[in-house]
Amino acid sequence: MPHEGIPLAEEILDFWFEDCKPWQWFHRNEKFDQSVSERFGALAATAQENGLIHWEVNQTSALALVLLLDQFSRQIWRDKGRAYRGDPMAQRLSQLALDQHWLQRDPHKAHRQFWLMPLLHAEHLETVSRAIPLLEKWVDVETADVARRNRDMLIKHGRYPWRDGALGR
């Protein structure tokens, strides 16, 4: 069972880190969102329902699971509350990657960035604050600056106001 899902996980990682361009990761694009949804929507839904929990035992599949729960969900369910449903699981996986030293041993900066992205996306001040030095050390100052802006927003509002519509608050 530990290697179950590895080919599919590798397909996810290849799609995100090889086929996609970095600018696609962070810019709103309906065509790209639709492509992610068509290709990985059912799998992201399964991940949100804990159907891929067995992927957590392996570095490759766990990173793919982080992508499904955090980044892909934001594209598949953009502007809907479901976009954030996987956040707690993704944040737990980020911590697992740190505890298992998967992040520290990963030679790819982009991989380390997405291991830590759930912490940057957290709507909890302590989590985002903890992410800043990790992002500075393992990714880059620019990504840490995004976390600083998120932290400032949490200090000011206690939440991310841009999520209010999707979350009905």
GROMACS elastic network, one bead per residue, 0.5 to 0.9 nm:
[ bonds ]
;  ai    aj funct       b0    kb
    1     4     6  0.50658   500
    1     5     6  0.86372   500
    1    54     6  0.75536   500
    2     5     6  0.84866   500
    2     6     6  0.86886   500
    2    54     6  0.71720   500
    2    55     6  0.75086   500
    2    56     6  0.88485   500
    2    57     6  0.62616   500
    2    58     6  0.68150   500
    3     6     6  0.55665   500
    3     7     6  0.86786   500
    3    55     6  0.81651   500
    3    57     6  0.85436   500
    3    58     6  0.74033   500
    3    61     6  0.84704   500
    4     7     6  0.80378   500
    4     8     6  0.88685   500
    4    54     6  0.78684   500
    4    55     6  0.75374   500
    4    61     6  0.88778   500
    5     8     6  0.53032   500
    5     9     6  0.59811   500
    5    10     6  0.85506   500
    5    52     6  0.85912   500
    5    54     6  0.85408   500
    5    55     6  0.68803   500
    5    61     6  0.69427   500
    6    10     6  0.59751   500
    6    11     6  0.84877   500
    6    55     6  0.80673   500
    6    58     6  0.84224   500
    6    60     6  0.70055   500
    6    61     6  0.58102   500
    7    10     6  0.50647   500
    7    11     6  0.62460   500
    7    12     6  0.88077   500
    7    61     6  0.87744   500
    8    12     6  0.64192   500
    8    13     6  0.87975   500
    8    61     6  0.82211   500
    8    64     6  0.86998   500
    9    12     6  0.50895   500
    9    13     6  0.63291   500
    9    14     6  0.85876   500
    9    55     6  0.84620   500
    9    60     6  0.65824   500
    9    62     6  0.81808   500
    9    63     6  0.80834   500
    9    64     6  0.52721   500
    9    65     6  0.76527   500
   10    13     6  0.50152   500
   10    14     6  0.59463   500
   10    15     6  0.84029   500
   10    60     6  0.69448   500
   10    61     6  0.73370   500
   10    64     6  0.74505   500
   11    14     6  0.50771   500
   11    15     6  0.60388   500
   11    16     6  0.86033   500
   11    64     6  0.87325   500
   12    15     6  0.51352   500
   12    16     6  0.62021   500
   12    17     6  0.84908   500
   12    40     6  0.82647   500
   12    61     6  0.89872   500
   12    64     6  0.59464   500
   12    65     6  0.88709   500
   12    67     6  0.80809   500
   12    68     6  0.84250   500
   13    16     6  0.51847   500
   13    17     6  0.57567   500
   13    18     6  0.75543   500
   13    60     6  0.81100   500
   13    61     6  0.88378   500
   13    63     6  0.78807   500
   13    64     6  0.60235   500
   13    67     6  0.83505   500
   13   111     6  0.89997   500
   14    17     6  0.54086   500
   14    19     6  0.64092   500
   14    20     6  0.85710   500
   15    18     6  0.56701   500
   15    20     6  0.61882   500
   16    19     6  0.61021   500
   16    20     6  0.52986   500
   16    21     6  0.80491   500
   16    22     6  0.86800   500
   16    25     6  0.81743   500
   16    67     6  0.84743   500
   17    20     6  0.60851   500
   17    21     6  0.76046   500
   17    22     6  0.79810   500
   17   110     6  0.75440   500
   17   111     6  0.80702   500
   18    21     6  0.75710   500
   20    23     6  0.83116   500
   20    24     6  0.64986   500
   20    25     6  0.76370   500
   21    24     6  0.54494   500
   21    25     6  0.71877   500
   22    25     6  0.53536   500
   22    26     6  0.75452   500
   22   110     6  0.89405   500
   23    26     6  0.60138   500
   23    27     6  0.64226   500
   24    27     6  0.56157   500
   24    28     6  0.78521   500
   24    29     6  0.77121   500
   24    32     6  0.75034   500
   25    28     6  0.85269   500
   25    71     6  0.80804   500
   28    32     6  0.81743   500
   28    33     6  0.77973   500
   28    75     6  0.82259   500
   29    32     6  0.53791   500
   29    33     6  0.61278   500
   29    34     6  0.85975   500
   29    75     6  0.88612   500
   30    34     6  0.60111   500
   30    35     6  0.85343   500
   30    75     6  0.86170   500
   31    34     6  0.51075   500
   31    35     6  0.62511   500
   31    36     6  0.87811   500
   32    36     6  0.62704   500
   32    37     6  0.85235   500
   32    75     6  0.82502   500
   33    36     6  0.51604   500
   33    37     6  0.60776   500
   33    38     6  0.86128   500
   33    72     6  0.83463   500
   33    74     6  0.88075   500
   33    75     6  0.50215   500
   33    76     6  0.59393   500
   33    77     6  0.87194   500
   33    78     6  0.81463   500
   34    38     6  0.60153   500
   34    39     6  0.84459   500
   34    75     6  0.80002   500
   34    76     6  0.70692   500
   35    38     6  0.52258   500
   35    39     6  0.60869   500
   35    40     6  0.82979   500
   35    76     6  0.88831   500
   36    39     6  0.52694   500
   36    40     6  0.56279   500
   36    41     6  0.68233   500
   36    72     6  0.68065   500
   36    75     6  0.70848   500
   36    76     6  0.65604   500
   37    40     6  0.53737   500
   37    42     6  0.78837   500
   37    44     6  0.86244   500
   37    72     6  0.78211   500
   37    73     6  0.85874   500
   37    75     6  0.73302   500
   37    77     6  0.83257   500
   38    41     6  0.58138   500
   38    42     6  0.80883   500
   38    76     6  0.85986   500
   39    42     6  0.79936   500
   39    43     6  0.85156   500
   40    43     6  0.52387   500
   40    44     6  0.60492   500
   40    45     6  0.86423   500
   40    68     6  0.78104   500
   40    72     6  0.77781   500
   40    76     6  0.84233   500
   41    44     6  0.51038   500
   41    45     6  0.62176   500
   41    46     6  0.86600   500
   41    68     6  0.86341   500
   41    72     6  0.80221   500
   41    73     6  0.79728   500
   41    76     6  0.63584   500
   41    77     6  0.89837   500
   42    45     6  0.50971   500
   42    46     6  0.62583   500
   42    47     6  0.86604   500
   43    47     6  0.61532   500
   43    48     6  0.86615   500
   43    51     6  0.88197   500
   43    52     6  0.85823   500
   43    68     6  0.75100   500
   44    48     6  0.62169   500
   44    49     6  0.87168   500
   44    65     6  0.82895   500
   44    67     6  0.88398   500
   44    68     6  0.50407   500
   44    69     6  0.63616   500
   44    72     6  0.71096   500
   44    73     6  0.65107   500
   44    76     6  0.83948   500
   44    86     6  0.89163   500
   45    48     6  0.51083   500
   45    49     6  0.64199   500
   45    50     6  0.89308   500
   45    51     6  0.85393   500
   45    68     6  0.85389   500
   45    69     6  0.85715   500
   45    73     6  0.82758   500
   46    49     6  0.51624   500
   46    50     6  0.65190   500
   46    52     6  0.66574   500
   47    50     6  0.51772   500
   47    51     6  0.52674   500
   47    52     6  0.51739   500
   47    53     6  0.74378   500
   47    65     6  0.70223   500
   47    68     6  0.68959   500
   47    69     6  0.65451   500
   47    86     6  0.78168   500
   48    51     6  0.73074   500
   48    52     6  0.83951   500
   48    68     6  0.83603   500
   48    69     6  0.64092   500
   48    73     6  0.87845   500
   48    85     6  0.67393   500
   48    86     6  0.53363   500
   48    89     6  0.81348   500
   49    52     6  0.80953   500
   49    86     6  0.86195   500
   50    53     6  0.54180   500
   50    54     6  0.89141   500
   50    89     6  0.87310   500
   51    54     6  0.79728   500
   52    55     6  0.55510   500
   52    56     6  0.78551   500
   52    65     6  0.76115   500
   53    56     6  0.57638   500
   53    57     6  0.84258   500
   53    62     6  0.88992   500
   53    65     6  0.86472   500
   54    57     6  0.63250   500
   54    58     6  0.86181   500
   54    61     6  0.88058   500
   54    62     6  0.88671   500
   55    58     6  0.62435   500
   55    59     6  0.84927   500
   55    60     6  0.83883   500
   55    61     6  0.50425   500
   55    62     6  0.54159   500
   55    63     6  0.88680   500
   55    64     6  0.84100   500
   55    65     6  0.69387   500
   56    59     6  0.74374   500
   56    60     6  0.89277   500
   56    61     6  0.66197   500
   56    63     6  0.84374   500
   56    65     6  0.76317   500
   56    93     6  0.74755   500
   56    96     6  0.85953   500
   57    60     6  0.89999   500
   57    61     6  0.76837   500
   57    62     6  0.68991   500
   58    61     6  0.54929   500
   58    62     6  0.57876   500
   58    63     6  0.85045   500
   59    62     6  0.51388   500
   59    63     6  0.61630   500
   59    64     6  0.86511   500
   59    97     6  0.75910   500
   59   100     6  0.88177   500
   59   102     6  0.62560   500
   59   103     6  0.88127   500
   60    63     6  0.54568   500
   60    64     6  0.64397   500
   60    65     6  0.87482   500
   61    65     6  0.60961   500
   61    66     6  0.86622   500
   62    66     6  0.62545   500
   62    67     6  0.87320   500
   62    93     6  0.71157   500
   62    97     6  0.82324   500
   63    67     6  0.63744   500
   63    68     6  0.87282   500
   63    93     6  0.81451   500
   63    94     6  0.86885   500
   63    97     6  0.84347   500
   63   111     6  0.78069   500
   63   114     6  0.78294   500
   63   115     6  0.65572   500
   64    67     6  0.50992   500
   64    68     6  0.63096   500
   64    69     6  0.87277   500
   65    68     6  0.50029   500
   65    69     6  0.60960   500
   65    70     6  0.83791   500
   65    90     6  0.76649   500
   65    93     6  0.83942   500
   66    69     6  0.51925   500
   66    70     6  0.57701   500
   66    71     6  0.76169   500
   66    72     6  0.88832   500
   66    86     6  0.87438   500
   66    87     6  0.89804   500
   66    89     6  0.81093   500
   66    90     6  0.51709   500
   66    91     6  0.82838   500
   66    93     6  0.67501   500
   66    94     6  0.76851   500
   66   114     6  0.75693   500
   66   115     6  0.69373   500
   66   117     6  0.88338   500
   66   118     6  0.78114   500
   67    70     6  0.53390   500
   67    71     6  0.50994   500
   67    72     6  0.58528   500
   67    73     6  0.80979   500
   67    90     6  0.82016   500
   67   114     6  0.71750   500
   67   115     6  0.83775   500
   68    71     6  0.62168   500
   68    73     6  0.60853   500
   68    86     6  0.83273   500
   68    90     6  0.87361   500
   69    72     6  0.64780   500
   69    73     6  0.56244   500
   69    74     6  0.83375   500
   69    83     6  0.85081   500
   69    84     6  0.81721   500
   69    85     6  0.78060   500
   69    87     6  0.65221   500
   69    88     6  0.89865   500
   69    89     6  0.73026   500
   69    90     6  0.58456   500
   69   118     6  0.88818   500
   70    73     6  0.56388   500
   70    74     6  0.64994   500
   70    83     6  0.79212   500
   70    84     6  0.73353   500
   70    85     6  0.86894   500
   70    86     6  0.62186   500
   70    87     6  0.59671   500
   70    89     6  0.87955   500
   70    90     6  0.61104   500
   70    91     6  0.86821   500
   70   114     6  0.88148   500
   70   117     6  0.77505   500
   70   118     6  0.62094   500
   70   121     6  0.83969   500
   71    74     6  0.52694   500
   71    75     6  0.66918   500
   71    76     6  0.88382   500
   71    83     6  0.87008   500
   71   114     6  0.83435   500
   71   117     6  0.83222   500
   71   118     6  0.84526   500
   72    75     6  0.51377   500
   72    76     6  0.59640   500
   72    77     6  0.83940   500
   72    83     6  0.83922   500
   73    76     6  0.50379   500
   73    77     6  0.57657   500
   73    78     6  0.75465   500
   73    82     6  0.74696   500
   73    84     6  0.70947   500
   73    85     6  0.81381   500
   73    86     6  0.74614   500
   74    77     6  0.55982   500
   74    78     6  0.51680   500
   74    79     6  0.79898   500
   74    80     6  0.85229   500
   74    82     6  0.82181   500
   74    84     6  0.69034   500
   75    78     6  0.50175   500
   75    79     6  0.87638   500
   75    83     6  0.73943   500
   76    83     6  0.71870   500
   77    80     6  0.54175   500
   77    81     6  0.75756   500
   77    82     6  0.60202   500
   77    84     6  0.86198   500
   78    81     6  0.82600   500
   78    82     6  0.82811   500
   78    83     6  0.59851   500
   78   166     6  0.84872   500
   79    82     6  0.85462   500
   79    83     6  0.72110   500
   79   163     6  0.76699   500
   79   165     6  0.75284   500
   79   166     6  0.51743   500
   79   167     6  0.86620   500
   80    83     6  0.57220   500
   80    84     6  0.81788   500
   80   163     6  0.86348   500
   80   165     6  0.80216   500
   80   167     6  0.69753   500
   81    84     6  0.59467   500
   81    85     6  0.70609   500
   81   163     6  0.80026   500
   81   165     6  0.83920   500
   81   168     6  0.78793   500
   82    85     6  0.50242   500
   82    86     6  0.79832   500
   82   166     6  0.82670   500
   82   167     6  0.84367   500
   83    86     6  0.74568   500
   83    87     6  0.85286   500
   83   166     6  0.84795   500
   84    87     6  0.54110   500
   84    88     6  0.85429   500
   84   167     6  0.88230   500
   85    88     6  0.74793   500
   85    89     6  0.85617   500
   86    89     6  0.54848   500
   86    90     6  0.61033   500
   86    91     6  0.86384   500
   87    90     6  0.50203   500
   87    91     6  0.60031   500
   87    92     6  0.85316   500
   87   118     6  0.65075   500
   87   119     6  0.88273   500
   87   121     6  0.78978   500
   87   122     6  0.71762   500
   88    91     6  0.51261   500
   88    92     6  0.62215   500
   88    93     6  0.86790   500
   88   118     6  0.83166   500
   88   122     6  0.82242   500
   89    92     6  0.50942   500
   89    93     6  0.62747   500
   89    94     6  0.87371   500
   90    94     6  0.62416   500
   90    95     6  0.87688   500
   90   115     6  0.86781   500
   90   117     6  0.88131   500
   90   118     6  0.57640   500
   90   119     6  0.83392   500
   91    94     6  0.50137   500
   91    95     6  0.64572   500
   91    96     6  0.86520   500
   91   115     6  0.89135   500
   91   116     6  0.81366   500
   91   117     6  0.84311   500
   91   118     6  0.50806   500
   91   119     6  0.57600   500
   91   121     6  0.88091   500
   91   122     6  0.75597   500
   91   127     6  0.88448   500
   92    95     6  0.51813   500
   92    96     6  0.62233   500
   92    97     6  0.87310   500
   92   118     6  0.87007   500
   93    97     6  0.60951   500
   93    98     6  0.86038   500
   93   115     6  0.79166   500
   93   118     6  0.86256   500
   94    97     6  0.51141   500
   94    98     6  0.64760   500
   94    99     6  0.87331   500
   94   103     6  0.84432   500
   94   114     6  0.87446   500
   94   115     6  0.54330   500
   94   116     6  0.58107   500
   94   117     6  0.80977   500
   94   118     6  0.68036   500
   94   119     6  0.71652   500
   95    98     6  0.50728   500
   95    99     6  0.61010   500
   95   100     6  0.85135   500
   95   115     6  0.87931   500
   95   116     6  0.85190   500
   95   119     6  0.87438   500
   96   100     6  0.58952   500
   96   101     6  0.82016   500
   96   102     6  0.82278   500
   97   100     6  0.52272   500
   97   101     6  0.58344   500
   97   103     6  0.54293   500
   97   104     6  0.82422   500
   97   115     6  0.71050   500
   97   116     6  0.88824   500
   98   102     6  0.62920   500
   98   103     6  0.57269   500
   98   104     6  0.69939   500
   98   115     6  0.87551   500
   99   102     6  0.77703   500
   99   103     6  0.87714   500
  100   103     6  0.79301   500
  100   104     6  0.87632   500
  101   104     6  0.50639   500
  101   105     6  0.60824   500
  101   106     6  0.84803   500
  102   105     6  0.53339   500
  102   106     6  0.61070   500
  102   112     6  0.88898   500
  103   106     6  0.52267   500
  103   107     6  0.85121   500
  103   111     6  0.78312   500
  103   112     6  0.56128   500
  103   115     6  0.67465   500
  103   116     6  0.85064   500
  103   138     6  0.81841   500
  104   107     6  0.79887   500
  104   112     6  0.78610   500
  104   138     6  0.75481   500
  105   108     6  0.89843   500
  106   109     6  0.76797   500
  106   111     6  0.70745   500
  106   112     6  0.67240   500
  107   111     6  0.80936   500
  107   112     6  0.81388   500
  108   111     6  0.52880   500
  108   112     6  0.64527   500
  108   113     6  0.87263   500
  109   112     6  0.50904   500
  109   113     6  0.61322   500
  109   114     6  0.88056   500
  109   138     6  0.71109   500
  109   139     6  0.57597   500
  109   140     6  0.85914   500
  110   114     6  0.64092   500
  110   115     6  0.86356   500
  110   139     6  0.75581   500
  111   114     6  0.53061   500
  111   115     6  0.61568   500
  111   116     6  0.87410   500
  112   116     6  0.63449   500
  112   117     6  0.85856   500
  112   135     6  0.85017   500
  112   138     6  0.64395   500
  112   139     6  0.63905   500
  113   116     6  0.53256   500
  113   117     6  0.60087   500
  113   135     6  0.72513   500
  113   138     6  0.74774   500
  113   139     6  0.55864   500
  113   140     6  0.85205   500
  113   143     6  0.80455   500
  114   118     6  0.74901   500
  115   118     6  0.71940   500
  115   119     6  0.85756   500
  116   119     6  0.55328   500
  116   120     6  0.67422   500
  116   121     6  0.89996   500
  116   131     6  0.71411   500
  116   134     6  0.78161   500
  116   135     6  0.70832   500
  116   138     6  0.89403   500
  116   139     6  0.87573   500
  117   120     6  0.50181   500
  117   121     6  0.61781   500
  117   122     6  0.86616   500
  117   131     6  0.86356   500
  117   135     6  0.88543   500
  118   122     6  0.61203   500
  119   122     6  0.51579   500
  119   123     6  0.87339   500
  119   124     6  0.88244   500
  119   127     6  0.59108   500
  119   128     6  0.56735   500
  119   129     6  0.88339   500
  119   130     6  0.79934   500
  119   131     6  0.57636   500
  119   132     6  0.89798   500
  119   147     6  0.86045   500
  120   123     6  0.84753   500
  120   127     6  0.76274   500
  120   128     6  0.52447   500
  120   129     6  0.84886   500
  120   131     6  0.61651   500
  120   132     6  0.78652   500
  120   135     6  0.87420   500
  120   143     6  0.87350   500
  120   144     6  0.83456   500
  120   146     6  0.77501   500
  120   147     6  0.52851   500
  120   148     6  0.88344   500
  120   150     6  0.73875   500
  120   151     6  0.86688   500
  121   124     6  0.87805   500
  121   128     6  0.73916   500
  121   147     6  0.79505   500
  121   150     6  0.78553   500
  122   125     6  0.78002   500
  122   127     6  0.64157   500
  122   128     6  0.61557   500
  122   150     6  0.87956   500
  123   127     6  0.78763   500
  123   128     6  0.75675   500
  123   150     6  0.84425   500
  123   151     6  0.87613   500
  123   154     6  0.71013   500
  123   158     6  0.78468   500
  123   159     6  0.57960   500
  123   160     6  0.68302   500
  124   127     6  0.54160   500
  124   128     6  0.63639   500
  124   129     6  0.86024   500
  124   151     6  0.84839   500
  124   154     6  0.73633   500
  124   158     6  0.80282   500
  124   159     6  0.77668   500
  125   128     6  0.53282   500
  125   129     6  0.59865   500
  125   130     6  0.85103   500
  125   150     6  0.85960   500
  125   151     6  0.60179   500
  125   152     6  0.88036   500
  125   154     6  0.60145   500
  125   155     6  0.71572   500
  125   158     6  0.78649   500
  125   159     6  0.88037   500
  126   129     6  0.50884   500
  126   130     6  0.60657   500
  126   131     6  0.86144   500
  126   151     6  0.86544   500
  127   130     6  0.51333   500
  127   131     6  0.62697   500
  128   132     6  0.66333   500
  128   147     6  0.62602   500
  128   148     6  0.78413   500
  128   150     6  0.72930   500
  128   151     6  0.59892   500
  128   154     6  0.89458   500
  129   132     6  0.55654   500
  129   133     6  0.79967   500
  129   147     6  0.75772   500
  129   148     6  0.75346   500
  129   151     6  0.63994   500
  130   133     6  0.66154   500
  130   134     6  0.71634   500
  131   134     6  0.51444   500
  131   135     6  0.59975   500
  131   136     6  0.85827   500
  131   144     6  0.77094   500
  131   147     6  0.71997   500
  132   135     6  0.51993   500
  132   136     6  0.62237   500
  132   137     6  0.86874   500
  132   141     6  0.88613   500
  132   143     6  0.84358   500
  132   144     6  0.50935   500
  132   145     6  0.77916   500
  132   146     6  0.88656   500
  132   147     6  0.60251   500
  132   148     6  0.68258   500
  133   137     6  0.60917   500
  133   138     6  0.84794   500
  133   144     6  0.73437   500
  134   137     6  0.51590   500
  134   138     6  0.58806   500
  134   139     6  0.76969   500
  134   144     6  0.81258   500
  135   138     6  0.52764   500
  135   140     6  0.60700   500
  135   141     6  0.71559   500
  135   142     6  0.88626   500
  135   143     6  0.64955   500
  135   144     6  0.51518   500
  135   145     6  0.89655   500
  135   147     6  0.83570   500
  136   139     6  0.57963   500
  136   140     6  0.50192   500
  136   141     6  0.51449   500
  136   142     6  0.82753   500
  136   143     6  0.75886   500
  136   144     6  0.55804   500
  136   145     6  0.87540   500
  137   140     6  0.69240   500
  137   141     6  0.83942   500
  139   142     6  0.85520   500
  139   143     6  0.70036   500
  139   144     6  0.79371   500
  140   143     6  0.56548   500
  140   144     6  0.64585   500
  140   145     6  0.87900   500
  141   145     6  0.60245   500
  141   146     6  0.87604   500
  142   146     6  0.65849   500
  142   147     6  0.89223   500
  143   146     6  0.51130   500
  143   147     6  0.65929   500
  143   148     6  0.87652   500
  144   147     6  0.50039   500
  144   148     6  0.62331   500
  144   149     6  0.87448   500
  145   149     6  0.62476   500
  145   150     6  0.85545   500
  146   149     6  0.51173   500
  146   150     6  0.62420   500
  146   151     6  0.85903   500
  147   151     6  0.60212   500
  147   152     6  0.85421   500
  148   152     6  0.61487   500
  148   153     6  0.85977   500
  149   152     6  0.50374   500
  149   153     6  0.62353   500
  149   154     6  0.86703   500
  150   153     6  0.50416   500
  150   154     6  0.62446   500
  150   155     6  0.86519   500
  150   160     6  0.76802   500
  151   154     6  0.50611   500
  151   155     6  0.61933   500
  151   156     6  0.86366   500
  152   155     6  0.50238   500
  152   156     6  0.61658   500
  152   157     6  0.85386   500
  153   156     6  0.50831   500
  153   157     6  0.58399   500
  153   158     6  0.71388   500
  153   159     6  0.69652   500
  153   160     6  0.64795   500
  153   161     6  0.83159   500
  154   157     6  0.52302   500
  154   159     6  0.50559   500
  154   160     6  0.65501   500
  155   158     6  0.57034   500
  155   159     6  0.81864   500
  156   159     6  0.82552   500
  157   160     6  0.70763   500
  157   161     6  0.73679   500
  158   161     6  0.88241   500
  159   162     6  0.88429   500
  159   163     6  0.82380   500
  159   164     6  0.86222   500
  160   163     6  0.57281   500
  160   164     6  0.72966   500
  161   164     6  0.52418   500
  161   165     6  0.82862   500
  161   169     6  0.89676   500
  162   165     6  0.71545   500
  162   166     6  0.82850   500
  163   166     6  0.54528   500
  163   167     6  0.60385   500
  163   168     6  0.83877   500
  163   169     6  0.83190   500
  164   167     6  0.51738   500
  164   168     6  0.57420   500
  165   168     6  0.51070   500
  165   169     6  0.64358   500
  166   169     6  0.80106   500
